Amino acid sequence: MPQWSEQTLASFERKAKETKVAVMVTGSIEAHGDHLPLGCDLILPTFLAERIAQKTKALVLPPIPFGESWPMDVFKGTVSLRAGTLLMVYHDVMKAVFRHGFRFILALNGHGLNTPLLRQAAEEATEGTDGTVIIVDWWSDLAKSVRAQVLESPEGHAGEDETSEVLAVRPDLVDMKVAKGARVRTAFRVVSASHREELLPRGVYGEPEGATAEKGKAIMKKAEEELLLLVEQLEQGKLPITEK
Ligand SMILES: [Zn+2]
């Protein structure tokens, strides 16, 4: 079980020689409706990272729980880091990983607003090194074919897709009795601190009523397979690049 935080100095030195890949989970703690836990965006990629830790030699860093969640910050329980804070955290972690000799960081991201910050941190952290960061927005980059087959409504936030996934992984944390859909659309990008509750009612954008554990299990299974392939490819020093 190559979990970074469980190694001793001696075992870390040994394990770090056996792999080129470190996995960095980035989540968020934010409202996901009345029916899902605040940590959805942390729980789901952490589940996948644990599978990587069980099945490969890649070293899995402790997840970074907090993300940039300003649009949800109006709801109770949300803990959001400012973009500048998060950028520095990502950058410092990436720099440390490269300093310890890793060639690839697989940033397994669970939350959309983290993506531009991961990208910026990666640009700065890889500059002048031969390190590479691969950012995987797991909910949209993985298991696309299965999502298209099993989901009946478009992807969202706390919608059918995410609710199914949490039902698959942690059913004890889901209360389907209070699952209620909402999908507020806006023309252009409306940014307003005082209108956040109406822009994303209860943190929901989607139709969770159609969620099932079976749909979630199919998605998570495929996502895991695709991630294991990616890690295998990186261990061989190959980037996920193809020519048309
Ligand atoms: Zn989410």
py3Dmol code that shows the C-alpha trace and the ligand (Angstrom):
import py3Dmol

protein = """\
ATOM      1  CA  MET A   1       0.000   0.000   0.000  1.00  0.00           C
ATOM      2  CA  PRO A   2       2.214   2.877  -1.145  1.00  0.00           C
ATOM      3  CA  GLN A   3       0.630   5.719   0.802  1.00  0.00           C
ATOM      4  CA  TRP A   4       3.128   8.554   1.088  1.00  0.00           C
ATOM      5  CA  SER A   5       2.271   9.437   4.687  1.00  0.00           C
ATOM      6  CA  GLU A   6       2.613   5.866   5.941  1.00  0.00           C
ATOM      7  CA  GLN A   7       6.261   5.456   4.901  1.00  0.00           C
ATOM      8  CA  THR A   8       9.239   5.783   7.197  1.00  0.00           C
ATOM      9  CA  LEU A   9      12.205   7.735   5.899  1.00  0.00           C
ATOM     10  CA  ALA A  10      13.918   4.452   5.013  1.00  0.00           C
ATOM     11  CA  SER A  11      10.902   2.881   3.317  1.00  0.00           C
ATOM     12  CA  PHE A  12      10.184   6.131   1.469  1.00  0.00           C
ATOM     13  CA  GLU A  13      13.711   6.139   0.076  1.00  0.00           C
ATOM     14  CA  ARG A  14      13.223   2.570  -1.137  1.00  0.00           C
ATOM     15  CA  LYS A  15       9.701   3.088  -2.524  1.00  0.00           C
ATOM     16  CA  ALA A  16      10.581   6.332  -4.266  1.00  0.00           C
ATOM     17  CA  LYS A  17      13.170   4.403  -6.288  1.00  0.00           C
ATOM     18  CA  GLU A  18      10.540   1.922  -7.468  1.00  0.00           C
ATOM     19  CA  THR A  19       8.194   4.442  -9.069  1.00  0.00           C
ATOM     20  CA  LYS A  20       8.247   7.588 -11.164  1.00  0.00           C
ATOM     21  CA  VAL A  21       4.691   8.565 -10.224  1.00  0.00           C
ATOM     22  CA  ALA A  22       3.163  10.440  -7.296  1.00  0.00           C
ATOM     23  CA  VAL A  23      -0.584  10.895  -7.004  1.00  0.00           C
ATOM     24  CA  MET A  24      -1.970  14.141  -5.600  1.00  0.00           C
ATOM     25  CA  VAL A  25      -5.710  14.206  -4.835  1.00  0.00           C
ATOM     26  CA  THR A  26      -7.317  17.646  -4.795  1.00  0.00           C
ATOM     27  CA  GLY A  27     -10.836  17.986  -3.456  1.00  0.00           C
ATOM     28  CA  SER A  28     -13.251  20.471  -1.971  1.00  0.00           C
ATOM     29  CA  ILE A  29     -15.486  20.738   1.066  1.00  0.00           C
ATOM     30  CA  GLU A  30     -18.671  22.326  -0.158  1.00  0.00           C
ATOM     31  CA  ALA A  31     -22.461  22.027  -0.259  1.00  0.00           C
ATOM     32  CA  HIS A  32     -23.762  19.262  -2.535  1.00  0.00           C
ATOM     33  CA  GLY A  33     -27.483  19.547  -1.876  1.00  0.00           C
ATOM     34  CA  ASP A  34     -29.323  18.191   1.128  1.00  0.00           C
ATOM     35  CA  HIS A  35     -28.702  14.601   0.079  1.00  0.00           C
ATOM     36  CA  LEU A  36     -24.901  14.360  -0.422  1.00  0.00           C
ATOM     37  CA  PRO A  37     -21.931  14.878   1.928  1.00  0.00           C
ATOM     38  CA  LEU A  38     -19.903  18.089   1.847  1.00  0.00           C
ATOM     39  CA  GLY A  39     -16.822  16.057   0.960  1.00  0.00           C
ATOM     40  CA  CYS A  40     -18.060  14.485  -2.322  1.00  0.00           C
ATOM     41  CA  ASP A  41     -15.258  16.049  -4.341  1.00  0.00           C
ATOM     42  CA  LEU A  42     -12.741  14.635  -1.870  1.00  0.00           C
ATOM     43  CA  ILE A  43     -14.314  11.228  -1.217  1.00  0.00           C
ATOM     44  CA  LEU A  44     -14.637  10.161  -4.868  1.00  0.00           C
ATOM     45  CA  PRO A  45     -11.084  10.852  -6.120  1.00  0.00           C
ATOM     46  CA  THR A  46      -9.675   9.560  -2.803  1.00  0.00           C
ATOM     47  CA  PHE A  47     -11.499   6.272  -3.429  1.00  0.00           C
ATOM     48  CA  LEU A  48      -9.834   6.037  -6.850  1.00  0.00           C
ATOM     49  CA  ALA A  49      -6.423   7.008  -5.445  1.00  0.00           C
ATOM     50  CA  GLU A  50      -6.702   4.237  -2.860  1.00  0.00           C
ATOM     51  CA  ARG A  51      -7.227   1.759  -5.686  1.00  0.00           C
ATOM     52  CA  ILE A  52      -4.060   3.071  -7.347  1.00  0.00           C
ATOM     53  CA  ALA A  53      -2.204   2.665  -4.041  1.00  0.00           C
ATOM     54  CA  GLN A  54      -3.405  -0.946  -3.792  1.00  0.00           C
ATOM     55  CA  LYS A  55      -2.663  -1.928  -7.358  1.00  0.00           C
ATOM     56  CA  THR A  56       0.439   0.017  -8.451  1.00  0.00           C
ATOM     57  CA  LYS A  57       3.730   1.227  -7.010  1.00  0.00           C
ATOM     58  CA  ALA A  58       2.787   4.909  -7.366  1.00  0.00           C
ATOM     59  CA  LEU A  59       3.019   6.827  -4.099  1.00  0.00           C
ATOM     60  CA  VAL A  60      -0.227   8.476  -3.087  1.00  0.00           C
ATOM     61  CA  LEU A  61       0.058  11.762  -1.200  1.00  0.00           C
ATOM     62  CA  PRO A  62      -2.442  12.633   1.529  1.00  0.00           C
ATOM     63  CA  PRO A  63      -5.359  14.372  -0.219  1.00  0.00           C
ATOM     64  CA  ILE A  64      -5.613  18.159  -0.134  1.00  0.00           C
ATOM     65  CA  PRO A  65      -9.181  18.460   1.135  1.00  0.00           C
ATOM     66  CA  PHE A  66     -10.036  22.122   0.612  1.00  0.00           C
ATOM     67  CA  GLY A  67     -10.615  23.700  -2.769  1.00  0.00           C
ATOM     68  CA  GLU A  68     -11.753  26.974  -4.252  1.00  0.00           C
ATOM     69  CA  SER A  69     -15.492  26.973  -3.542  1.00  0.00           C
ATOM     70  CA  TRP A  70     -16.499  30.609  -3.625  1.00  0.00           C
ATOM     71  CA  PRO A  71     -19.867  30.031  -5.352  1.00  0.00           C
ATOM     72  CA  MET A  72     -20.845  27.631  -2.550  1.00  0.00           C
ATOM     73  CA  ASP A  73     -19.315  29.599   0.300  1.00  0.00           C
ATOM     74  CA  VAL A  74     -22.751  30.984   1.188  1.00  0.00           C
ATOM     75  CA  PHE A  75     -23.947  27.528   2.268  1.00  0.00           C
ATOM     76  CA  LYS A  76     -23.290  26.141   5.734  1.00  0.00           C
ATOM     77  CA  GLY A  77     -20.373  23.758   5.989  1.00  0.00           C
ATOM     78  CA  THR A  78     -18.466  24.958   2.947  1.00  0.00           C
ATOM     79  CA  VAL A  79     -14.788  25.697   3.605  1.00  0.00           C
ATOM     80  CA  SER A  80     -13.165  27.516   0.704  1.00  0.00           C
ATOM     81  CA  LEU A  81      -9.553  28.536   0.244  1.00  0.00           C
ATOM     82  CA  ARG A  82      -8.831  31.695  -1.717  1.00  0.00           C
ATOM     83  CA  ALA A  83      -7.378  31.094  -5.160  1.00  0.00           C
ATOM     84  CA  GLY A  84      -4.014  32.594  -4.178  1.00  0.00           C
ATOM     85  CA  THR A  85      -3.750  30.389  -1.086  1.00  0.00           C
ATOM     86  CA  LEU A  86      -4.601  27.241  -3.008  1.00  0.00           C
ATOM     87  CA  LEU A  87      -2.210  28.106  -5.811  1.00  0.00           C
ATOM     88  CA  MET A  88       0.636  28.375  -3.303  1.00  0.00           C
ATOM     89  CA  VAL A  89      -0.330  25.081  -1.638  1.00  0.00           C
ATOM     90  CA  TYR A  90      -0.446  23.219  -4.965  1.00  0.00           C
ATOM     91  CA  HIS A  91       2.802  24.799  -6.093  1.00  0.00           C
ATOM     92  CA  ASP A  92       4.680  23.968  -2.893  1.00  0.00           C
ATOM     93  CA  VAL A  93       3.462  20.358  -2.888  1.00  0.00           C
ATOM     94  CA  MET A  94       4.406  19.864  -6.552  1.00  0.00           C
ATOM     95  CA  LYS A  95       7.847  21.383  -6.003  1.00  0.00           C
ATOM     96  CA  ALA A  96       8.457  19.073  -3.032  1.00  0.00           C
ATOM     97  CA  VAL A  97       7.440  15.998  -5.033  1.00  0.00           C
ATOM     98  CA  PHE A  98       9.765  16.871  -7.912  1.00  0.00           C
ATOM     99  CA  ARG A  99      12.577  17.640  -5.474  1.00  0.00           C
ATOM    100  CA  HIS A 100      12.287  14.073  -4.180  1.00  0.00           C
ATOM    101  CA  GLY A 101      12.995  12.758  -7.651  1.00  0.00           C
ATOM    102  CA  PHE A 102       9.545  11.925  -9.024  1.00  0.00           C
ATOM    103  CA  ARG A 103       9.070  12.410 -12.730  1.00  0.00           C
ATOM    104  CA  PHE A 104       5.270  12.550 -12.896  1.00  0.00           C
ATOM    105  CA  ILE A 105       2.562  13.984 -10.685  1.00  0.00           C
ATOM    106  CA  LEU A 106      -0.877  12.650 -11.399  1.00  0.00           C
ATOM    107  CA  ALA A 107      -3.151  15.400 -10.058  1.00  0.00           C
ATOM    108  CA  LEU A 108      -6.392  13.546  -9.489  1.00  0.00           C
ATOM    109  CA  ASN A 109      -8.804  16.411  -9.163  1.00  0.00           C
ATOM    110  CA  GLY A 110     -12.345  16.266  -7.815  1.00  0.00           C
ATOM    111  CA  HIS A 111     -13.488  19.860  -8.223  1.00  0.00           C
ATOM    112  CA  GLY A 112     -13.837  22.135 -11.253  1.00  0.00           C
ATOM    113  CA  LEU A 113     -12.676  25.423  -9.771  1.00  0.00           C
ATOM    114  CA  ASN A 114      -9.383  23.786  -8.770  1.00  0.00           C
ATOM    115  CA  THR A 115      -8.459  23.050 -12.376  1.00  0.00           C
ATOM    116  CA  PRO A 116      -7.119  26.458 -13.504  1.00  0.00           C
ATOM    117  CA  LEU A 117      -5.132  26.725 -10.268  1.00  0.00           C
ATOM    118  CA  LEU A 118      -3.634  23.270 -10.706  1.00  0.00           C
ATOM    119  CA  ARG A 119      -2.679  24.238 -14.225  1.00  0.00           C
ATOM    120  CA  GLN A 120      -1.022  27.462 -13.145  1.00  0.00           C
ATOM    121  CA  ALA A 121       0.799  25.764 -10.259  1.00  0.00           C
ATOM    122  CA  ALA A 122       1.973  23.019 -12.629  1.00  0.00           C
ATOM    123  CA  GLU A 123       3.316  25.526 -15.141  1.00  0.00           C
ATOM    124  CA  GLU A 124       5.360  27.196 -12.437  1.00  0.00           C
ATOM    125  CA  ALA A 125       6.454  23.995 -10.667  1.00  0.00           C
ATOM    126  CA  THR A 126       7.600  22.209 -13.828  1.00  0.00           C
ATOM    127  CA  GLU A 127       9.528  25.194 -15.208  1.00  0.00           C
ATOM    128  CA  GLY A 128      13.241  24.355 -15.337  1.00  0.00           C
ATOM    129  CA  THR A 129      12.699  20.691 -14.282  1.00  0.00           C
ATOM    130  CA  ASP A 130      11.969  17.536 -16.266  1.00  0.00           C
ATOM    131  CA  GLY A 131       8.887  16.921 -14.134  1.00  0.00           C
ATOM    132  CA  THR A 132       5.437  16.650 -15.675  1.00  0.00           C
ATOM    133  CA  VAL A 133       2.021  17.147 -14.110  1.00  0.00           C
ATOM    134  CA  ILE A 134      -0.973  15.344 -15.565  1.00  0.00           C
ATOM    135  CA  ILE A 135      -4.219  16.911 -14.387  1.00  0.00           C
ATOM    136  CA  VAL A 136      -7.139  14.501 -14.453  1.00  0.00           C
ATOM    137  CA  ASP A 137     -10.547  16.029 -13.779  1.00  0.00           C
ATOM    138  CA  TRP A 138     -11.857  12.626 -12.882  1.00  0.00           C
ATOM    139  CA  TRP A 139     -15.602  13.375 -13.241  1.00  0.00           C
ATOM    140  CA  SER A 140     -15.258  14.515 -16.841  1.00  0.00           C
ATOM    141  CA  ASP A 141     -12.006  12.983 -18.151  1.00  0.00           C
ATOM    142  CA  LEU A 142     -12.604   9.384 -17.054  1.00  0.00           C
ATOM    143  CA  ALA A 143     -15.239   6.773 -17.950  1.00  0.00           C
ATOM    144  CA  LYS A 144     -16.757   8.951 -20.658  1.00  0.00           C
ATOM    145  CA  SER A 145     -18.106   5.966 -22.603  1.00  0.00           C
ATOM    146  CA  VAL A 146     -19.834   4.485 -19.543  1.00  0.00           C
ATOM    147  CA  ARG A 147     -21.264   7.855 -18.529  1.00  0.00           C
ATOM    148  CA  ALA A 148     -22.800   8.222 -21.971  1.00  0.00           C
ATOM    149  CA  GLN A 149     -24.369   4.752 -21.640  1.00  0.00           C
ATOM    150  CA  VAL A 150     -25.769   4.809 -18.118  1.00  0.00           C
ATOM    151  CA  LEU A 151     -26.673   8.410 -17.330  1.00  0.00           C
ATOM    152  CA  GLU A 152     -30.086   9.738 -18.295  1.00  0.00           C
ATOM    153  CA  SER A 153     -29.480  13.413 -17.547  1.00  0.00           C
ATOM    154  CA  PRO A 154     -26.611  15.775 -18.338  1.00  0.00           C
ATOM    155  CA  GLU A 155     -23.761  15.982 -15.876  1.00  0.00           C
ATOM    156  CA  GLY A 156     -24.081  18.505 -13.088  1.00  0.00           C
ATOM    157  CA  HIS A 157     -23.263  19.239  -9.471  1.00  0.00           C
ATOM    158  CA  ALA A 158     -24.816  16.857  -6.959  1.00  0.00           C
ATOM    159  CA  GLY A 159     -26.857  15.571  -9.921  1.00  0.00           C
ATOM    160  CA  GLU A 160     -27.500  12.060 -11.233  1.00  0.00           C
ATOM    161  CA  ASP A 161     -23.828  11.372 -11.976  1.00  0.00           C
ATOM    162  CA  GLU A 162     -22.285  12.477  -8.705  1.00  0.00           C
ATOM    163  CA  THR A 163     -25.115  11.080  -6.580  1.00  0.00           C
ATOM    164  CA  SER A 164     -24.774   7.688  -8.299  1.00  0.00           C
ATOM    165  CA  GLU A 165     -21.026   7.721  -7.673  1.00  0.00           C
ATOM    166  CA  VAL A 166     -21.373   8.438  -3.959  1.00  0.00           C
ATOM    167  CA  LEU A 167     -24.140   5.807  -3.752  1.00  0.00           C
ATOM    168  CA  ALA A 168     -21.609   3.349  -5.187  1.00  0.00           C
ATOM    169  CA  VAL A 169     -18.761   4.266  -2.853  1.00  0.00           C
ATOM    170  CA  ARG A 170     -20.350   5.523   0.401  1.00  0.00           C
ATOM    171  CA  PRO A 171     -24.093   4.793   0.355  1.00  0.00           C
ATOM    172  CA  ASP A 172     -24.218   5.436   4.099  1.00  0.00           C
ATOM    173  CA  LEU A 173     -23.596   9.143   3.411  1.00  0.00           C
ATOM    174  CA  VAL A 174     -26.467   9.649   0.948  1.00  0.00           C
ATOM    175  CA  ASP A 175     -30.055  10.551   1.869  1.00  0.00           C
ATOM    176  CA  MET A 176     -32.093   9.913  -1.281  1.00  0.00           C
ATOM    177  CA  LYS A 177     -35.334  10.851   0.517  1.00  0.00           C
ATOM    178  CA  VAL A 178     -34.398  14.532   0.277  1.00  0.00           C
ATOM    179  CA  ALA A 179     -32.680  14.452  -3.154  1.00  0.00           C
ATOM    180  CA  LYS A 180     -34.187  17.272  -5.173  1.00  0.00           C
ATOM    181  CA  GLY A 181     -33.148  18.480  -8.601  1.00  0.00           C
ATOM    182  CA  ALA A 182     -32.416  22.045  -9.679  1.00  0.00           C
ATOM    183  CA  ARG A 183     -30.803  23.441 -12.803  1.00  0.00           C
ATOM    184  CA  VAL A 184     -30.626  27.223 -12.895  1.00  0.00           C
ATOM    185  CA  ARG A 185     -29.291  28.533 -16.184  1.00  0.00           C
ATOM    186  CA  THR A 186     -27.835  31.981 -16.719  1.00  0.00           C
ATOM    187  CA  ALA A 187     -27.065  33.908 -19.866  1.00  0.00           C
ATOM    188  CA  PHE A 188     -23.355  34.770 -19.748  1.00  0.00           C
ATOM    189  CA  ARG A 189     -21.326  34.282 -16.563  1.00  0.00           C
ATOM    190  CA  VAL A 190     -23.138  35.902 -13.671  1.00  0.00           C
ATOM    191  CA  VAL A 191     -20.873  36.522 -10.660  1.00  0.00           C
ATOM    192  CA  SER A 192     -22.652  37.850  -7.607  1.00  0.00           C
ATOM    193  CA  ALA A 193     -21.911  37.222  -3.946  1.00  0.00           C
ATOM    194  CA  SER A 194     -25.445  38.172  -2.910  1.00  0.00           C
ATOM    195  CA  HIS A 195     -27.207  35.933  -5.471  1.00  0.00           C
ATOM    196  CA  ARG A 196     -25.298  32.717  -4.846  1.00  0.00           C
ATOM    197  CA  GLU A 197     -28.265  30.926  -3.256  1.00  0.00           C
ATOM    198  CA  GLU A 198     -30.435  31.445  -6.308  1.00  0.00           C
ATOM    199  CA  LEU A 199     -27.648  30.730  -8.826  1.00  0.00           C
ATOM    200  CA  LEU A 200     -27.013  27.266  -7.334  1.00  0.00           C
ATOM    201  CA  PRO A 201     -29.972  26.320  -5.103  1.00  0.00           C
ATOM    202  CA  ARG A 202     -28.728  24.235  -2.139  1.00  0.00           C
ATOM    203  CA  GLY A 203     -25.551  23.572  -4.151  1.00  0.00           C
ATOM    204  CA  VAL A 204     -27.445  21.520  -6.774  1.00  0.00           C
ATOM    205  CA  TYR A 205     -27.221  21.663 -10.555  1.00  0.00           C
ATOM    206  CA  GLY A 206     -28.729  18.486 -11.960  1.00  0.00           C
ATOM    207  CA  GLU A 207     -31.285  15.736 -11.401  1.00  0.00           C
ATOM    208  CA  PRO A 208     -30.209  13.472  -8.516  1.00  0.00           C
ATOM    209  CA  GLU A 209     -33.595  11.685  -8.456  1.00  0.00           C
ATOM    210  CA  GLY A 210     -32.442   9.303 -11.200  1.00  0.00           C
ATOM    211  CA  ALA A 211     -29.276   8.219  -9.385  1.00  0.00           C
ATOM    212  CA  THR A 212     -28.560   4.565  -8.584  1.00  0.00           C
ATOM    213  CA  ALA A 213     -25.609   2.725  -7.065  1.00  0.00           C
ATOM    214  CA  GLU A 214     -25.428   0.505 -10.174  1.00  0.00           C
ATOM    215  CA  LYS A 215     -24.803   3.506 -12.439  1.00  0.00           C
ATOM    216  CA  GLY A 216     -22.162   4.760 -10.029  1.00  0.00           C
ATOM    217  CA  LYS A 217     -20.450   1.379  -9.793  1.00  0.00           C
ATOM    218  CA  ALA A 218     -20.185   1.127 -13.580  1.00  0.00           C
ATOM    219  CA  ILE A 219     -18.632   4.617 -13.755  1.00  0.00           C
ATOM    220  CA  MET A 220     -16.171   4.023 -10.902  1.00  0.00           C
ATOM    221  CA  LYS A 221     -15.081   0.672 -12.317  1.00  0.00           C
ATOM    222  CA  LYS A 222     -14.280   2.157 -15.715  1.00  0.00           C
ATOM    223  CA  ALA A 223     -12.613   5.209 -14.134  1.00  0.00           C
ATOM    224  CA  GLU A 224     -10.366   2.922 -12.098  1.00  0.00           C
ATOM    225  CA  GLU A 225      -9.401   0.897 -15.170  1.00  0.00           C
ATOM    226  CA  GLU A 226      -8.498   4.020 -17.129  1.00  0.00           C
ATOM    227  CA  LEU A 227      -6.448   5.411 -14.254  1.00  0.00           C
ATOM    228  CA  LEU A 228      -4.504   2.166 -13.805  1.00  0.00           C
ATOM    229  CA  LEU A 229      -3.661   2.248 -17.511  1.00  0.00           C
ATOM    230  CA  LEU A 230      -2.482   5.838 -17.213  1.00  0.00           C
ATOM    231  CA  VAL A 231      -0.230   5.026 -14.237  1.00  0.00           C
ATOM    232  CA  GLU A 232       1.190   2.037 -16.113  1.00  0.00           C
ATOM    233  CA  GLN A 233       1.938   4.269 -19.099  1.00  0.00           C
ATOM    234  CA  LEU A 234       3.634   6.893 -16.900  1.00  0.00           C
ATOM    235  CA  GLU A 235       5.736   4.234 -15.175  1.00  0.00           C
ATOM    236  CA  GLN A 236       7.103   3.423 -18.642  1.00  0.00           C
ATOM    237  CA  GLY A 237       7.947   7.095 -19.082  1.00  0.00           C
ATOM    238  CA  LYS A 238       5.217   7.651 -21.683  1.00  0.00           C
ATOM    239  CA  LEU A 239       2.942  10.667 -21.699  1.00  0.00           C
ATOM    240  CA  PRO A 240      -0.731  10.308 -22.645  1.00  0.00           C
ATOM    241  CA  ILE A 241      -0.185  11.972 -25.999  1.00  0.00           C
ATOM    242  CA  THR A 242      -1.373  10.640 -29.346  1.00  0.00           C
ATOM    243  CA  GLU A 243      -0.951  11.972 -32.856  1.00  0.00           C
ATOM    244  CA  LYS A 244      -3.993  12.206 -35.070  1.00  0.00           C
TER     245      LYS A 244
END
"""
ligand_1 = """\
1
ZN
Zn -18.969 17.706 -6.436
"""
view = py3Dmol.view(width=600, height=400)
view.addModel(protein, "pdb")
view.setStyle({"model": 0}, {"cartoon": {"style": "trace"}})
view.addModel(ligand_1, "xyz")
view.setStyle({"model": 1}, {"stick": {}})
view.zoomTo()
view.show()
